[in-house]
């Protein structure tokens, strides 16, 4: 992985992927006690940053390989990103999703024309084993959700935009808070910022009980989570950092920040009330870290990636009615 791959991905996705804005709010600055810049990737096509990596990966395939089709496994956002990218590029798509994925993510993935095959995540069924077998049987190209170079490169285009937009707003030194599951978005942004804005330091943010990246950064080796589920932040519940992403995180990222689910719900309400932005729990976790865990942040400014907005309506109503 290098900046040249990210720049190449930026060229492939230009004119298709949205350049999302950088938002500010004096109300959120006051809560955080510092300047907060927010990058709402929930406004991206398919409702999350995952469309960047999905389109980057599918568009990098040669015509013959793309015509045979692709396969992805995901709890929902990568599924939708790959499904829509495949539809735009004329590639058949098979998506492996957990039975307990949010209903809106299952429905949206099917609506984009993908074939959805479910698996029992809670019962211990392996999506990797199922996906690998299906890809082999059907001659499909497997596009992994984070441990795939072209996916990481696509997510890294978010970092190119952050570097330009932060500079335009006069912020050249800050912590960049990024939700972190397997590390594709976090690693891609870190690589882009290393080249374009080295004084912007990436900090991975994870839910309590699923802080494998934070623990891995401390120990210097890949640590695993003990359970496959148990947090409302479904989009970022992964078993462990990726083998390709962790070396990037270890080299470039600052310490991880761990946030309870309740704070994610509070941040969802603030994002809606102050910015009129809809965020899902995992998508709001970096904002929660900025607003309620400022003791873990030393810089005078933070950049927050609101990574996705694919939240079930009932859960969203609960969040905004409680806070």
N, C-alpha and C positions, 0 to 999 in steps of 0.2 A: 504494500500500500504506500502511495506517495501522492503529493500534490498534483502531479501530472495526471493521475487517474481521476482525481476529483475534477480537475479542469476539463478533461475529456468528457466526463459525465455531464458537466454543465453545458457543454456544447451539444450533446445528444438531447438533453431535456429542454433546451432553450425553446421558448414559444409554446411549450406544452405544459410544463410545470409552472404553477403560480409563483411569482416572487412575492412572498407574504410581507406585510408591513412590519414596522417596529412601533409598538404602542407605548404610551406613557400615561401615568395618572398621578396627580398630586396627592390624591387620597391614599393610593397604595404606597407612594413614597413615604407618607407620614406613618403608616402602619409599620413599614419595614425599617424606618429610621435611616434610610439612604435612598439614593436614586435607583429606580427600578425601570429597566427597559424590557419590554415583553415582545417576543417573537411568536405570533399566534399561528403555528402550523396546523391548528384546528381549522383554519380557513383554506387549507390546501385541498386540492381535489381528493375525494374520498374521505375527507375529514381528518387527515393526519399526514405527518411527514413521510409516512411509509410509501406514498405514491412516488416520491423522489427515487427511492431505492428500487422500487418495483419497475418503474419505467426505465431507469438506468440499466438494470439487469436484462430485461426482456429486449430492449433496443440494442444491446451489445451482442445478441446472438446473430449468427448468420441466418439467411433466409430459410434454408433447408431445415436447420435445427428448430427455428421458431415455428415453422409450419407443422412440425410434429407435435408441438405443444409443450407446456410447462407445468410443473407441479410445485406447490408451496404448502408449508404447514404453518399455522398461525392461530392465535386466539381471536383474530379479527381484523386488526388494522393492516398488517402485512398481507393478509388474505385479500382485503379489498384493494390494496395498492396494486398487487400483482394481477388481480382479476380485471381491473379497469385498464391497466397498462396493456394486458394481453388483448382485451377487446379492441383498444385503439390500434394495436399493431397487428391484428388479425391472427393471433395465436390462440389455440384451444388452451383452456386452463382447468386444472384439477386442484382443488384446495382441500387440505386436511385440517379440520377444525375440531376443538373439544366440544363434547356434548353440552358442557356448562358455559359455553361462550355466550355473551349477551345476545339476546334474540335479535336486536337491531343489526348486529354485525353479521350474524348468520343470514338474515333476510337480505341485507344489502349485497353480500357476496354472491348470493344466488341471482339477485336481480341484475347483476353485472354480467351474467352469462356464464359464470363458472359452474362446474360440477363440484358440489360440496360433499365430502365424505367425512363423517364424524368419528371420533374416537373417545374412549372413556379415560380422560385425564385423571380423575379422582381415583378410579380403579387401578391405576398404574399402567395402563396401556401406553406404549411408546409411540409418539408421533413420528419420531425419527425412523424407527423400524418400519412402520406402516408406510410412510412416505417413500423411503428408499425402495421398498418392495414394489409399490405401485409404479414408481418411476421406471424401474427395471422392466416390469411386465409390459408396460404400455409404451416404452421408448420415449418417455418424457424427460425434459431437463429439469432437475431439481433446483429451485431457487430458494436458498436458505434465508431465514428472516434477518440474520445479522452476521453470521460467519461466512459471508460471501463477498469477495472483493468489489464486484460491481455494485452490490447493494450498499456497502460501506461508502463507496465513492459517491453514489447518489445522495445518501444522507449527508455526506460532507459538503454538498452544495449549500446546505443550510448555513454552514460556517462561513462560506464565502460571502453570503449575504449579510450575516451578522457583522463581519469585519467592516464591510462598506457602510452599513447603516449605523453602526455604533460610532464610527468615525464622523459621519455626517452630523451626529447628535453631540459631538464633542467628548465622547467616552472612548478613551484609548487604553484604559487600565481598569479591569474589573474581573470579578468572578463570573463565569458563565455557567449557570445552573441548568443541568440537563437531566431529564428523567432517564433512568438506565435500567434496562433489562439485560439483554445479552451484550450490549455495548456497541451496536452498529452506529446509532446516531451519535452517541457520546464520542466514540473513537473517530468517526468521520469529521465531526465538528472540530475535535482537538487537532487533527491533522491539518485541516484547513486554516485554523487559527495559528498554528505553529508557523505556517508560511506567510500568512497575510496580516496577522495581528498578535504577535507573540506575547504581548502584555495582557491579553485576555486569557485567563486561566480557566479551564473546564473543571467543573466539580460534578461528579455523578450523584444523583439523588434517587433513593430507593425507599420502599415501604418497610416498616418495622416487620421483622420476621423473614424478610426476603432481601437481606443486605449482603448478598454474596460478593458483590463488587467492592463494597466498602471493606469487608473483611479480607478480601483477596489483596487489595492495595496495602493493607497493613501487614499481612503475612508474606507478601511477595510471590504467592503461588495461587493457583485457582482453587477457590473454596466453593462448596456446594450449598444449596438450600436444603432444608430438611423435609419440606413438604411441597407438593406441586401446586397447591392453592391454599386460600385462607386470607386473602386481602381483597379489598374492592378494586385494587389497582391491577385488574386482570391483564391489561396490555403489557405490563412489564414484569410479569411473573415468569422467570426463566430458571432452569435448574442451576446454572452457573454462567460466569462470563465465557464468551466464545474463545476458542483457541487462537483465532486470528485477531480478535479484538483486544484480548487482555494485554498482550505486549504493548499495544498502542496506549491503552489506559495507564498501564504501569509507568510508562515513560513520560507521559504528557499531562496526566490529570493530578489535581490536588486531592485532598482527602474527601471521601464520600460523606454525604449527609443522609441521615435516616429519619423518616417522617412517619408518624402514625396516620392511620386512615382518617381519623376524625379531622385532622388538619387539612387533608385533601378536600374533604367536603366543604370546609370553611373557605378554602381557596376557590373552589368552584363557585360558591356564592359571591365572593368578592369579584371574581372575574366577570360574572354576569352583571352584578350591580354597578360596577365601576367602569367596565369596558364594553358591556353588552356582548361578551364573548362566551360561548358555550364550550366548556371543557369537561372531559371525562375525568374520573379520579386519577388515573395514572398520568393523564395529560396535564393535570393541575399540580402535581406533586412538587415540581421545581418552584412554582409560584408559592406553594405552601412553605417550602424551605426558606424562601426570601422573606416572607411575611412574618413567620412565627419562629424561625430558628436563626435569627440574626446573630446570636452569640457564636455561631459556627463560621461566620463570615467576617473577614477583616477588611475587605476593600470598601471604598466609599460608594461604589456603584456595583450593581449586579445586572447581568443580562439573563433573562429567564426565557426558556423555550417552553411554550404551552403546546405540547406535542400532538394532542389529538382531542377531538370533540365528539366521538361516537359513544354517547352515553344513553342508556335506556331512559325514556321519559320519566318513569316512576322514580328512578334514582335521582334524576336531576331535580324533579319537583321536591323531593325530600330534602336535598341539599339547600336549595334556595328558600325553602319555607322554614328551615331550622335556624338559619344564620342571617 
